Amino acid sequence: MPFPVFEAPLPSAVVFDLDGTLVDSAPDLLPATNHALALIDRAPVTLQALRGMVGGGLRQMIKLGAEASGGPVEEAVLDRLLAAGMVHYADHISDNTTIYDGVIENLESLAAAKVPMAVCTNKTAHFARRLISDLHLTPYFSAILGGDSLAVCKPDGDHIRTAIREAGADAAGAVMVGDSITDVEGARNAGVPVVLVSFGYTVTPARELGADAVIDHFDDLSKALASLNN
């Protein structure tokens, strides 16, 4: 794929979600979730089912997995399962995770255009930073905020606004790029437009979530961003 051209007016910043937006991390989140569920003799969830559970962090995935495989568990049990799941995930965080097609080319073009970029994810911050580092994406981002970086996380707008600010930019003219209703609601609460990818982690199709634009491939990102200024 040739590097895309981003034409003026450029966004003041682009904030990306991580899982399901920049990277397909479900192949590594799945075994961590199922490892935790196995400790209480629950049936494993499928990869397809897990893709609809991503967005609220590993705790949420294990909680939803438990509900789907036999019913909810007490918070104390969930705490234990989360601890086990996090250890497993830490050992295998980037074994099978891949970067979506076209991501690198778009990050390169945005960097060349001097557009500040940040990651705002509900993934635990140290996991987010480690995964981004393992995939050699760290140099592209001026800020990386995880779900535990602040007292709030998406869909709270302060999570996204803080990511923009820490990237050295102004929220006016900034854009969120994500894959789920959490990203849409977070962007609305932050007062910024949102572009969704259609290939991410959501039960409800991306085009039904009320985003300002939806793309089927990162080839289309430059056109989507330009459409927000028309």
C-alpha positions as CSV (number, residue, x, y, z in Angstrom):
1,M,0.0,0.0,0.0
2,P,1.4,3.4,-0.9
3,F,1.6,6.0,1.9
4,P,-1.6,8.0,2.0
5,V,-1.7,11.8,1.5
6,F,-3.4,13.8,4.3
7,E,-4.5,17.1,2.9
8,A,-5.2,20.4,4.8
9,P,-6.9,21.2,6.9
10,L,-5.2,18.5,9.0
11,P,-6.6,17.3,12.4
12,S,-5.0,19.0,15.4
13,A,-4.4,15.4,16.7
14,V,-5.6,11.9,16.1
15,V,-6.4,9.7,19.0
16,F,-6.5,5.9,18.4
17,D,-8.1,3.1,20.3
18,L,-5.8,0.1,20.4
19,D,-7.5,-3.3,20.5
20,G,-9.7,-3.8,17.4
21,T,-8.6,-0.5,15.9
22,L,-4.8,-0.6,15.4
23,V,-4.2,-4.2,16.3
24,D,-6.0,-7.6,16.3
25,S,-5.2,-8.7,19.8
26,A,-8.1,-11.1,20.3
27,P,-5.9,-14.1,19.5
28,D,-3.9,-13.3,22.7
29,L,-6.7,-12.1,24.8
30,L,-8.7,-15.3,24.2
31,P,-6.3,-17.8,25.8
32,A,-5.9,-15.4,28.8
33,T,-9.6,-15.2,29.3
34,N,-10.1,-18.9,28.9
35,H,-7.2,-19.7,31.2
36,A,-9.0,-17.7,33.9
37,L,-12.4,-19.3,33.2
38,A,-10.9,-22.8,33.4
39,L,-10.0,-22.1,37.1
40,I,-13.7,-22.3,37.9
41,D,-14.4,-25.1,35.4
42,R,-16.2,-22.9,32.9
43,A,-16.3,-23.7,29.2
44,P,-14.0,-21.6,27.0
45,V,-15.5,-18.8,25.0
46,T,-14.9,-18.8,21.2
47,L,-12.8,-16.2,19.4
48,Q,-16.0,-14.9,17.7
49,A,-17.7,-14.4,21.1
50,L,-14.7,-12.8,22.6
51,R,-14.5,-10.1,19.9
52,G,-17.8,-8.8,21.2
53,M,-16.5,-8.7,24.8
54,V,-13.4,-6.5,24.2
55,G,-13.5,-2.8,25.1
56,G,-13.7,-2.7,28.9
57,G,-10.4,-4.4,29.7
58,L,-9.5,-7.9,30.7
59,R,-11.7,-7.8,33.8
60,Q,-14.7,-7.1,31.7
61,M,-13.8,-9.9,29.2
62,I,-13.5,-12.4,32.0
63,K,-16.7,-11.2,33.6
64,L,-18.7,-11.5,30.4
65,G,-17.1,-14.8,29.6
66,A,-18.2,-16.1,33.0
67,E,-21.7,-14.9,32.4
68,A,-21.8,-16.5,29.0
69,S,-20.5,-19.8,30.2
70,G,-22.6,-20.5,33.3
71,G,-23.6,-17.2,35.0
72,P,-22.1,-14.3,36.9
73,V,-19.4,-14.8,39.6
74,E,-18.9,-12.9,42.8
75,E,-16.5,-9.9,42.8
76,A,-14.0,-11.7,45.0
77,V,-13.9,-14.6,42.5
78,L,-13.6,-12.2,39.6
79,D,-10.6,-10.6,41.4
80,R,-8.9,-14.0,41.5
81,L,-9.7,-14.8,37.9
82,L,-8.4,-11.4,36.8
83,A,-5.1,-11.9,38.6
84,A,-4.6,-15.3,36.9
85,G,-5.7,-13.9,33.5
86,M,-3.3,-11.0,33.7
87,V,-0.3,-13.3,34.5
88,H,-1.2,-15.4,31.5
89,Y,-1.6,-12.4,29.2
90,A,1.6,-10.9,30.4
91,D,3.4,-14.0,29.3
92,H,1.8,-14.1,25.9
93,I,0.8,-10.5,25.2
94,S,2.2,-10.3,21.6
95,D,2.5,-13.9,20.6
96,N,-0.3,-13.8,18.0
97,T,-1.4,-10.1,17.9
98,T,-1.0,-8.4,14.5
99,I,-1.2,-4.9,13.2
100,Y,-4.1,-4.3,10.8
101,D,-3.2,-3.7,7.2
102,G,-2.5,-0.1,6.4
103,V,-1.9,1.1,9.9
104,I,1.8,1.6,9.5
105,E,1.4,3.5,6.3
106,N,-1.1,5.9,7.9
107,L,0.9,6.4,11.0
108,E,3.9,7.2,8.8
109,S,2.0,9.7,6.8
110,L,0.4,11.4,9.8
111,A,3.8,11.7,11.4
112,A,5.3,13.1,8.3
113,A,2.5,15.7,8.3
114,K,3.4,16.5,11.9
115,V,0.0,15.5,13.3
116,P,0.3,14.6,17.0
117,M,-1.0,11.1,17.7
118,A,-2.1,9.4,20.9
119,V,-3.5,6.0,22.0
120,C,-6.5,6.1,24.4
121,T,-7.5,2.5,25.4
122,N,-9.3,0.9,28.3
123,K,-6.5,-1.7,28.3
124,T,-4.4,-1.6,31.4
125,A,-1.7,1.1,30.7
126,H,1.4,-1.0,31.3
127,F,-0.1,-3.7,29.0
128,A,-0.9,-1.1,26.3
129,R,2.6,0.4,26.4
130,R,4.2,-3.0,26.3
131,L,2.1,-4.3,23.4
132,I,2.8,-1.1,21.5
133,S,6.5,-1.4,22.2
134,D,6.5,-5.1,21.2
135,L,5.0,-4.2,17.9
136,H,7.5,-1.3,17.4
137,L,4.8,1.4,17.3
138,T,5.9,3.5,20.3
139,P,7.7,6.2,18.3
140,Y,4.5,7.2,16.6
141,F,2.7,8.3,19.7
142,S,3.2,11.3,21.9
143,A,0.9,9.9,24.6
144,I,-0.4,6.5,25.6
145,L,-3.3,6.4,28.1
146,G,-4.7,3.1,29.5
147,G,-7.8,2.3,31.4
148,D,-6.1,2.9,34.7
149,S,-4.1,6.0,33.7
150,L,-6.8,8.3,35.2
151,A,-9.6,8.0,37.7
152,V,-11.9,7.7,34.7
153,C,-11.8,5.9,31.4
154,K,-13.8,5.7,28.1
155,P,-16.6,6.5,27.6
156,D,-15.8,9.4,30.0
157,G,-14.7,12.2,27.7
158,D,-11.9,13.3,30.1
159,H,-10.0,10.1,29.1
160,I,-9.8,11.2,25.5
161,R,-9.3,14.9,26.2
162,T,-6.4,14.1,28.5
163,A,-4.8,12.0,25.7
164,I,-5.1,14.9,23.4
165,R,-3.6,17.3,25.9
166,E,-0.7,15.0,26.7
167,A,0.0,14.7,23.0
168,G,0.5,18.5,23.1
169,A,-2.6,19.3,21.1
170,D,-5.9,21.1,21.4
171,A,-9.2,19.2,21.4
172,A,-10.5,21.6,18.8
173,G,-9.9,19.9,15.5
174,A,-8.9,16.6,17.1
175,V,-10.4,13.2,15.9
176,M,-11.0,9.9,17.7
177,V,-10.5,6.7,15.7
178,G,-12.0,3.5,17.3
179,D,-14.1,0.5,16.7
180,S,-16.9,0.4,19.3
181,I,-19.8,2.2,21.0
182,T,-17.3,3.0,23.9
183,D,-15.3,5.0,21.4
184,V,-18.3,6.7,20.0
185,E,-19.7,7.7,23.4
186,G,-16.3,8.7,24.6
187,A,-15.7,11.0,21.6
188,R,-19.1,12.6,22.0
189,N,-18.4,13.2,25.6
190,A,-15.1,14.7,24.7
191,G,-16.6,16.9,22.0
192,V,-14.6,15.5,19.1
193,P,-15.7,13.7,16.0
194,V,-15.2,9.9,15.7
195,V,-14.2,7.6,12.9
196,L,-14.9,3.9,13.4
197,V,-13.3,0.9,11.7
198,S,-15.8,-1.7,10.5
199,F,-13.5,-4.7,11.3
200,G,-13.0,-4.2,15.0
201,Y,-14.6,-5.6,18.1
202,T,-18.3,-4.8,18.4
203,V,-21.4,-6.9,18.5
204,T,-23.5,-4.1,16.8
205,P,-22.2,-3.3,13.3
206,A,-20.0,-0.2,13.3
207,R,-22.3,1.6,10.8
208,E,-25.1,1.4,13.4
209,L,-23.2,3.1,16.2
210,G,-23.6,6.7,15.1
211,A,-20.0,7.5,14.2
212,D,-19.2,10.5,11.9
213,A,-17.5,8.1,9.5
214,V,-16.9,4.4,9.1
215,I,-14.0,2.9,7.2
216,D,-13.5,-0.7,6.0
217,H,-9.7,-0.4,5.6
218,F,-7.1,2.0,6.7
219,D,-6.8,2.9,3.0
220,D,-9.9,5.0,3.6
221,L,-8.7,7.0,6.7
222,S,-7.4,10.0,4.9
223,K,-10.7,10.4,3.0
224,A,-12.7,10.0,6.2
225,L,-10.7,12.6,8.0
226,A,-11.1,15.0,5.1
227,S,-14.8,14.4,5.1
228,L,-15.0,15.7,8.7
229,N,-13.9,19.1,7.5
230,N,-16.5,19.5,4.7
